[in-house]
């Protein structure tokens, strides 16, 4: 089980993600990775003073890496499109 702590104001929220059932010690499944990215992007605060200076370049890199998945992973295209839309929205709010 992998976990990630995300700050929400003065609180932390814990996200837990399991490993591939077929390969318990291998890397995370693509769908699990995408779910993790989605939850993380939804939790980002573009007005956070610590994150704001770094968000735009990181999100632009994420956008460049995610966008080609729409065509190459048709089984995940719907989720990828939504995450790409979320990332693009955050990029537009970053300064």
Secondary structure by P-SEA (a helix, b strand, c coil): cbbbbbbcccbbbbbbbbcccccccccccaaaaaaaaaaaaaaccccccccccccaaaaaaaaaaaaacccccccaaaaaaaaaaaaaaaaaacc
